[in-house]
């Protein structure tokens, strides 16, 4: 899960790099999300429905929900301070 945590932190701490102006993941962000989802699908992560939703609609809000499910709400708040647009 440490690998997933690092990838998700990278996404949310660099919103302007990985999300477009509509706050949807761009191609580089989707590559990172693909790695996250592939890792979580083979792990014991329980909320497969959330993974499906994030894959289908890779918005900033949905990615933040995934981060919250994995790292907790405190992590989302800390990433907001790093410069995310959450």
C-alpha positions in Angstrom: 0.0 0.0 0.0 3.0 2.3 0.4 3.4 2.3 -3.4 -0.3 3.3 -3.9 0.0 5.9 -1.2 3.0 7.5 -3.0 1.2 7.5 -6.3 -2.0 9.0 -4.9 0.0 11.7 -3.0 1.7 12.5 -6.3 -1.6 13.0 -8.0 -3.2 15.2 -5.4 -0.2 17.3 -4.5 0.2 18.2 -8.2 -3.3 18.9 -9.3 -2.3 21.5 -12.0 0.1 18.9 -13.5 -2.3 15.9 -13.6 -5.7 17.4 -14.0 -7.2 19.5 -16.8 -9.1 22.8 -16.3 -12.3 20.8 -15.7 -10.5 18.9 -12.9 -10.5 15.6 -14.8 -7.3 13.5 -15.0 -5.3 14.1 -18.1 -3.3 11.4 -19.9 -0.4 11.5 -17.5 -2.7 11.4 -14.5 -4.6 8.5 -16.0 -1.4 6.5 -16.3 -0.7 6.9 -12.6 -4.3 6.1 -11.8 -4.1 2.9 -13.9 -1.1 1.8 -11.8 -3.1 2.5 -8.6 -6.2 0.6 -9.7 -4.2 -2.4 -11.0 -2.4 -2.6 -7.7 -5.6 -2.3 -5.7 -7.4 -4.9 -7.8 -4.8 -7.5 -6.8 -4.8 -6.4 -3.2 -7.3 -6.9 -0.4 -8.9 -3.5 -1.1 -12.6 -4.1 -0.5 -14.4 -1.2 -2.3 -14.2 -2.4 -5.9 -17.2 -0.3 -6.7 -15.3 2.9 -5.9 -12.4 1.7 -8.1 -14.9 1.2 -11.0 -16.3 4.7 -10.4 -12.9 6.4 -10.3 -11.8 4.6 -13.5 -15.0 5.6 -15.3 -15.1 9.2 -14.0 -11.6 10.2 -13.0 -12.5 13.6 -11.5 -10.6 15.3 -8.7 -13.6 14.6 -6.4 -13.6 10.9 -7.2 -9.8 10.6 -6.8 -10.1 12.4 -3.5 -12.7 9.8 -2.4 -10.3 7.1 -3.3 -7.5 8.7 -1.3 -9.8 9.1 1.7 -10.8 5.4 1.5 -7.2 4.3 1.4 -5.4 6.9 3.5 -8.2 8.5 5.5 -9.7 12.0 5.6 -6.7 13.4 7.4 -4.5 12.7 4.4 -6.9 14.5 2.0 -6.8 17.6 4.3 -3.0 17.5 4.4 -2.8 17.2 0.7 -5.1 20.2 0.4 -2.4 22.2 2.2 0.2 21.1 -0.2 -1.5 23.0 -3.0 -4.3 20.7 -4.3 -7.5 22.3 -5.5 -9.8 20.1 -3.4 
